[in-house]
């Protein structure tokens, strides 16, 4: 199991739900590049790893308000074939990120507890709380 932490404005905490994602890879803390392959499936795997049931969204650092850090980009091209993986390193990834991935391209996720609502006895809606 790879250590993952949620980081916001120079503080890390497991109680955050909407934050920048940092992980340990090769005994170093760093970030994941939000490139073309990163999406809601990968965000959901990260949230599963942190004990949540799902992810409601993901973004790039330049689009959030969590501040920038000086940690390196450790992974890019993270791609999960299913959201049922338990840890992000079960997905495919590249551990030599391109130099084009900047601090503004680091991954942010919003984790949530997922539950289901039945509407009119026929439709089931996935809702994050």
Beta strands, then each sheet from edge to edge (+ up, - down):
strand 1: 4-8
strand 2: 11-12
strand 3: 18-25
strand 4: 28-32
strand 5: 54-60
strand 6: 73-79
strand 7: 92-94
strand 8: 107-112
strand 9: 114-119
strand 10: 123-128
sheet 1: 2+ 1- 3+ 4- 6- 7+
sheet 2: 2+ 1- 3+ 8- 5+
sheet 3: 9+ 10-
end
